[in-house]
Amino acid sequence: MNIQIIKQFTNRTEYKMLKGWIDVDEQNIDELMPGVCVIPTIILLKLSDVELQSLNKWWRQWGNQLIVSPPFHQIDVALLLQLNVALSVQAIETQSFNSLPVIEAIKTNSKSKWQLARGEIVAVDHYEHSGSGCVTLTTIPLLDYRLLSQQEACKKMFLELINEKFSKETATAQKSFILNSVHEHIIILASANVLNPTKLSEQLSYYFKEELSQNEALELFRQLTNKNFIEITGVITDIGEKHINFKGYRAFVREIRRWRRDNREWR
């Protein structure tokens, strides 16, 4: 289970609570890896437009889960996370959920994950579609330091928020998929912004002396899109860029870009 927090806000009390329960990875928003990211709602207001765009792109990728914690203070979380569903968070008279105080409820037509005795929604999972990642919203203050005396209950409920099946399927799929040299050549082409799926066989031959049929090349391309290294249009994803950086391929990317600039066009 890969639980991540936002590095620049690591000293927030919510994150200190979380780090007391489980191991977490501190990541910059543009370096988030596949898995789970936890973010207090207030942090959303502190992010730049570019950071929000990166976060929204990340949670939409299959296998990722963004857990958003309270208080919401009437922040338009649906707007900030670009949720394509009618959703808002409103203040309510203080109630109790598993002995924890709740002062906000989620107003939405989406199916609830948890709800109060009177029916108010206090947790919900949102998927853009069947192949997307997930945003989990909860108004239960599980990371509130004032509930230290109830931290075991808070920890148990937090772990229940994590979509374990989702996480295990993602980890299994990634573990079983091994990149070969041609996969990596395709990722390099995508990072250099020259990848053209309709001419992939020719490009692999021109840039890397790889001789594959177009059908063979497209099968490798399909595998990379299925694993979210590149998009179906040939544009590289955040996961693909992280792989480029991790393997030290940035110099190859720059060289291909230089070839393209010097030649004015791809031959």
N, C-alpha and C positions, 0 to 999 in steps of 0.2 A: 504494500500500500504506500503510494507516494503522496504524502501530504505536504503541500507547499504554502508558504506565506510570502508576503511582499517584503523584500529585503529592506527597503527604505523606511518601512514602518515597523520594524521588528521590535522596537521598544514599547509599543503600545501595550497596555495592560491586557487586552484581549489575547494578544499573541503570547504574552508571558504565561497566562493561564493555560493556553493550549500546549505550550512547550513543557509545562509541568506534567502533562498527561502522556504525551507521545513524542516521538522523534519527528521533527519537521525539517524541510529543506527551505532555506531562504533563497529566493529567486527574484531577479528583476522581472518586471512584467513582460518584457520582450524576450525573456529567456525561460519562460515557464515550460516545463516538460509535461508529457502526457500524465494524467493522474487527477488529483484533487487539489484545488486551491481554496483557501479560506480567506474571506475578506470582510471586515466590519463595514457596514453601510457607509459610515462617515468617510471612510477612505475613498470611496467612489467620487466624492466631491473634491478631493484633493488631487485627483489624477488629471493630467493634461488630456486634450482631445486625442492626441496620438496614442497615449497610454490606454485610454478607454477603448480606442479602436483595436488596439492589440489584444486587450483583455477579451473583448467581445468576439474577436476572431478565434481566440484560443478556446473559449468555452463552447463554441459551436462545433468544434471538431469532435468526432465520435470518440467516446471513451473518456472525455474530460468532464469533470464536475466542479462547478463553482458554488461554494457554500457561502451565503451572505447572511451575516449575523446582525442583530439589532443593537441599539435602537435605530428606528428609521426616521423619526422626527418629521414625518410627512414628506420625506425625500422621494422624488419621482424615480424610483428604482427601475420601473419599466422603461422609462425614457433613456436613462443612463445606460442600461444593458440592452436596449433596443429589442425588448421582448415584443413579439407579435401577438400579444394577448391583452385583453382588458384586465388590468391589475393595479391595485393601489393598497397602501397600508394606512390604516386609520387608528386613532387612539380609542380605547375602550375603557370601561370601568374595570379596575383591577380584578383579575380572576386568577385561578390557580390551575396549573397543568402539572400533574405529578408532583405536587407540593411546591412548584416553582411559580413565582409571580409573573403574570402576563399583563401588559398594559397596551398592547397593540394587536390588531388582527388584520389578516390579509383579505381584501375584497377581490374576488375573482370568480370566474365561471369554471376555472380549471379544477380538476379533481384534487381534493385535499390529501395531504400526507398525514397530518395530525390535526385534530380539531378539539375545541373545548366542548364541555357538556351541553352548552346551548347552541352549538353548531358553528361558532366562529372558527375560521381557519387560522391555524398558527404555524403551519409548515406546508410547503407545496413544492413539488418537482415540476420544472418547466422544460419541455423539449421543443425545439423548433419543428422537428419532424422525426420520423422513426430512425433516421441515420445521423442525428445530431448529438452533440453533447448535452449536458444538463445544467440548469441553474436551480439550486435549492435555496429557497428563502425560508427563514424561520423567525418568528417574533419572540421566541423563548430565549431569555438572556443567558444562554449556556456559558458564555465567556465573561460574564460579569464578575469582577473580583469580589463584589459584595456577597456573592453566593459561595464563598470559600468553604463554609461549613457544610455545603451540599455538593461539593465538587465531585464526589463519586457518582451521584445521580446525574450531574451535568455531563460528566465524561461518558457515561453509559448512553445517554440520549444523543450526545454528539456523534458517537460511533454508529448509532442507529441511523443517523442522517446519511451516512456514506453508502452509496449504492455499491455494495460489495460485489454483486454479480457483474455489474458494469466494469468495475476495477479489475476483477480477475480475468474477465474476457479480454480486456485490453492488454493486460500484462502477458497473458498466454499467447495472444496473437502476435505481439511484438517479439516475444522470446522465440517463437517458432519461425519467424521470418528473418532470413539471413541475406544481407545485401552482397551481391557479387560485383565484380569490377565494372560490368556494363551498367548495372543499376546506378553505380556511383558516377559513371560518365554521364548518364542521363540527368542525374541531380545537378552535376556541374553545369551542364548546358542550361538547365532551368535557372540556376543561380546567376548565370551570365546573361540571362534574358534573351537567349537566341533559340531556345527549344521550339521546334515546329513539329508537332506530332505527325503531320501528314508527310513529312520528309525525314522522319527519324532515322531510318536506315541509312540514308545518304549522309546525314549529319554525323552519325557515329563513324562512318567510314572516313569522312573528311577530317574530322577533328581528332579521332582516336585510332584510326586504322582498324576499327572493329567491323568485320564483315558478317552482317546478319541480314536475313530477309526482313522486309517491312513487317510481315506478320509476327516474326520472332521479336522484333524490336517493340512492336505495339503490345505484346504480351508482357514484356518487362515493364513497359510504361504503365500498363493497367495495374500491375502489382504495386507499383509505387503510388499510384493514386489511391488504391484501396488502403494503403498503410499511411496515407496522409503526408507523404514526403513531397508530393507535388499535386497541384490541382489538375482537373481534367483539361483545362485550357493550356497546360504546360507551364503555368506560373508556379514558382516554388513556394512552399508553405513555411511557417515558422519552424516546424519540425525539420524540414529539409535544410533550412539555413543553419540550424543548430548542428546538424550532422556535418555540414561543410566546415563549420568552425572547429568542431571537435576533432575531425580527421585532418585538419590543416590543409584543406583544399582551396583556401582563398586565393593563393597565388595562381593556381590553374584557372580560376574564374577570371581573375584580372587579365591573364594572358589571352584567353578567348575573347574577352571584351576588346582587347587591343587589336587582335586580328580583325575583328569585325569593323572597328573604327578605321583601321588602316586601309581595308579593302572597300570601305563604304557600304558594302552589302555582303550578304552571305552567298557564297558560290555553291 
